[in-house]
Each structure stands twice: as structure tokens, then as C-alpha cells.
Amino acid sequence: MIAAFAQAQTLKSDGTVNDSHNSTIGYLKSDGTVEDSHHSTIGYIKKDGTIEDSHHSTIGYVKKDGTMENSHHSTIGKVSGSNPNEAILKQFFFK
């Protein structure tokens, strides 16, 4: 595994997950699984916006405005575009 999903900083509208250095650490699949470049699961984003690590422990939430927060409501990242009309958000989270 090249990186832990907890290092995620940005989820781009194409499903690419980047860290704070803008390096790609994974990719969001249509079922909510986040995989690294070796197709190893590094986390999950559930349809309700819950962000989980590879052991299904909750590490945060995606709000409808695209902000990713931890359980203490501190911002830990964002969805690029931060718009509910972004294709990936509309298709995955806000059906």
C-alpha cells in the first residue's frame, strides 16, 4: 500500500484522491471503494458520505458542500469543485 487513506486531502471530480502535496494516493471506484495504484483497498466512501479507512473505521464525512470533516468537525479536505452538481458527487452521494 503506497499511502493511507487518512492522508487524503482532495477528491477530484474524476475520482482521483490526492494528498496535501497534490500527489495521487488513490482512486474512487463507483462502488465507493478507494484503491491505490496497485488496486489495494485503502478506504471507502459510503453513499451517506461517511469516509472509512481500509478496516472500516470511520475517519470522517463528506458534506454536501464538498467539505471533508473528521469526527470533531474539523476540515480535513475537500472535493475539488465543491459543487453537488459535479458528476461524481451527483452520481454517488446525492441520488
Backbone hydrogen bonds in HBPLUS format (Angstrom, degrees):
<---DONOR---> <-ACCEPTOR-->    atom                        ^
c    i                          cat <-CA-CA->   ^        H-A-AA   ^      H-
h    n   atom  resd res      DA  || num        DHA   H-A  angle D-A-AA Bond
n    s   type  num  typ     dist DA aas  dist angle  dist       angle   num
A0007-GLN N   A0004-ALA O   3.03 MM   3  5.75 166.7  2.05 119.3 123.7     1
A0008-ALA N   A0005-PHE O   2.94 MM   3  5.42 164.4  1.96 120.2 123.0     2
A0009-GLN N   A0018-ASN O   2.71 MM   9  5.80 169.8  1.72 157.3 155.6     3
A0078-LYS N   A0009-GLN O   2.95 MM  69  6.49 145.7  2.07 149.3 157.3     4
A0010-THR N   A0018-ASN O   3.03 MM   8  5.10 163.0  2.06 140.1 141.8     5
A0018-ASN N   A0010-THR O   2.81 MM   8  5.10 164.1  1.83 151.9 157.3     6
A0011-LEU N   A0078-LYS O   2.97 MM  67  6.41 153.0  2.04 145.9 153.7     7
A0080-SER N   A0011-LEU O   2.69 MM  69  5.81 148.6  1.78 131.1 142.3     8
A0012-LYS N   A0016-THR O   2.83 MM   4  5.24 168.9  1.84 163.9 163.6     9
A0015-GLY N   A0012-LYS O   2.90 MM   3  5.42 163.9  1.93 122.1 124.9    10
A0028-LEU N   A0015-GLY O   2.67 MM  13  4.71 162.7  1.70 139.7 146.1    11
A0017-VAL N   A0026-GLY O   2.85 MM   9  5.00 171.9  1.86 138.1 135.5    12
A0025-ILE N   A0017-VAL O   2.80 MM   8  5.80 166.4  1.82 156.6 161.4    13
A0026-GLY N   A0017-VAL O   3.30 MM   9  5.00 143.8  2.44 142.0 138.5    14
A0019-ASP N   A0023-SER O   2.92 MM   4  5.54 152.4  2.00 148.3 154.9    15
A0022-ASN N   A0019-ASP O   2.98 MM   3  5.28 156.5  2.03 120.5 121.8    16
A0027-TYR N   A0035-GLU O   2.76 MM   8  5.38 140.2  1.91 145.7 159.0    17
A0035-GLU N   A0027-TYR O   2.99 MM   8  5.38 157.3  2.04 148.7 148.3    18
A0029-LYS N   A0033-THR O   2.79 MM   4  5.37 171.8  1.80 165.1 168.0    19
A0032-GLY N   A0029-LYS O   3.01 MM   3  5.47 166.3  2.03 120.9 123.5    20
A0045-ILE N   A0032-GLY O   2.74 MM  13  4.86 150.8  1.82 137.4 147.6    21
A0034-VAL N   A0043-GLY O   2.80 MM   9  5.04 167.0  1.81 141.9 137.5    22
A0042-ILE N   A0034-VAL O   2.81 MM   8  5.75 170.8  1.82 157.5 160.7    23
A0036-ASP N   A0040-SER O   2.93 MM   4  5.54 154.7  1.99 150.4 156.2    24
A0039-HIS N   A0036-ASP O   3.02 MM   3  5.30 156.5  2.08 120.0 120.4    25
A0044-TYR N   A0052-GLU O   2.90 MM   8  5.02 156.7  1.95 136.5 138.9    26
A0052-GLU N   A0044-TYR O   2.81 MM   8  5.02 171.0  1.82 151.2 153.4    27
A0046-LYS N   A0050-THR O   2.87 MM   4  5.21 160.0  1.91 155.6 158.3    28
A0049-GLY N   A0046-LYS O   2.82 MM   3  5.31 161.0  1.86 121.2 125.3    29
A0062-VAL N   A0049-GLY O   2.67 MM  13  4.66 145.5  1.78 127.5 139.8    30
A0051-ILE N   A0060-GLY O   2.73 MM   9  4.90 174.7  1.73 134.4 132.5    31
A0059-ILE N   A0051-ILE O   2.80 MM   8  5.69 169.6  1.81 151.8 155.4    32
A0053-ASP N   A0057-SER O   2.96 MM   4  5.51 155.3  2.02 147.1 151.7    33
A0056-HIS N   A0053-ASP O   3.02 MM   3  5.31 155.3  2.08 122.4 121.9    34
A0061-TYR N   A0069-GLU O   2.71 MM   8  5.29 145.2  1.83 150.3 161.3    35
A0069-GLU N   A0061-TYR O   2.80 MM   8  5.29 155.3  1.86 153.6 160.1    36
A0063-LYS N   A0067-THR O   2.81 MM   4  5.36 173.3  1.82 163.9 165.3    37
A0066-GLY N   A0063-LYS O   2.89 MM   3  5.42 162.9  1.92 121.0 124.9    38
A0079-VAL N   A0066-GLY O   2.70 MM  13  4.76 131.4  1.93 132.6 147.2    39
A0068-MET N   A0077-GLY O   2.99 MM   9  4.85 173.1  2.00 123.0 121.1    40
A0076-ILE N   A0068-MET O   2.72 MM   8  5.59 169.6  1.74 149.8 153.6    41
A0077-GLY N   A0068-MET O   3.26 MM   9  4.85 134.8  2.48 140.4 132.9    42
A0070-ASN N   A0074-SER O   2.97 MM   4  5.59 153.8  2.04 150.4 156.4    43
A0073-HIS N   A0070-ASN O   2.96 MM   3  5.30 155.8  2.02 120.8 121.9    44
A0082-SER N   A0079-VAL O   2.78 MM   3  5.12 147.4  1.89 127.2 138.2    45
A0086-GLU N   A0083-ASN O   2.84 MM   3  5.58 172.1  1.85 130.2 132.2    46
A0090-LYS N   A0086-GLU O   2.91 MM   4  6.03 174.8  1.91 170.2 172.0    47
A0091-GLN N   A0087-ALA O   2.91 MM   4  5.94 166.2  1.92 153.2 157.2    48
A0092-PHE N   A0088-ILE O   2.98 MM   4  5.85 156.6  2.03 138.5 145.4    49
A0093-PHE N   A0089-LEU O   2.87 MM   4  5.26 137.0  2.06 132.0 145.2    50
A0094-PHE N   A0089-LEU O   3.21 MM   5  6.44 160.7  2.25 155.1 158.6    51
